[in-house]
């Protein structure tokens, strides 16, 4: 049974006591200056937006996608943006100016997509795994022997290991995937990020960290709630967690490989549904129920750049200086 990610997270929020409630700085400010969308063309709308000027203006690039399109997964790289829907991967080149999306057919419906060290992966909650053969439209099956439960995420590291996040924990293998070793137990693991030999993961207990290629893991952010997101930023990491005392999602950054963390959300309206945090250039961008916020001063203040669409929360991804925003119910 497929469980919506946000519902799954909220069901698993654990009790917490004994901490002083985290407060939001009263001196932080929010500058509200949202920009209108510059799309006046007919056709499909509000599936995906793109900004090439630091979030000042946004273009709705949904036109060209199939009618009734509902995005299931996404990934951006230097080749553009990839969206998953049904049994297809829809790709739009980063420099495309026309409503053109290229479709590649998959073997089965795959609701998730992830980058590998060498190519892209697509996978379902129960498998199978597919890997794109570079330079072709061919997706080849692999990891057919994985038996670790419902699949949430996959990461192929630069060191040559493959990790699968599941509802049973975290599993590791070499690139062949012939055998799998469980390297973390104690509940589900949802997302992974890697930078400079450090791995971070969102878990049922908060944010996990490993410095030995995933053999051992320590809990580095634990606030009674779950880990929501981890992302690589310039020189470090960003993370979103749920705090059970403030009853909000908190946003933090780390510049020492995830050892210590600093909050950057004092200027954001407190919310249970903050969905994403990314960096593009020198700016941070946050997907919030009120819309997309930008900070140019390391999170001391935030400006609203694009209001929410249809009461959805934007999930954000970045390719160089190009920002893509995908609105989703609840942000997940």
PyMOL commands that set and color helices and strands:
alter all, ss='L'
color gray80, all
select helices_A, chain A and resi 5-11+329-331
alter helices_A, ss='H'
color red, helices_A
select strands_A, chain A and resi 30-32+49-51+59-60+73-77+80-85+88-93+102-105+112-115+120-123+129-132+139-142+151-156+161-166+169-174+181-184+189-195+198-203+206-210+218-221+224-233+236-243+248-254+262-263+276-280+283-288+291-295+302-307+313-319+322-328
alter strands_A, ss='S'
color yellow, strands_A
deselect
rebuild
show_as cartoon
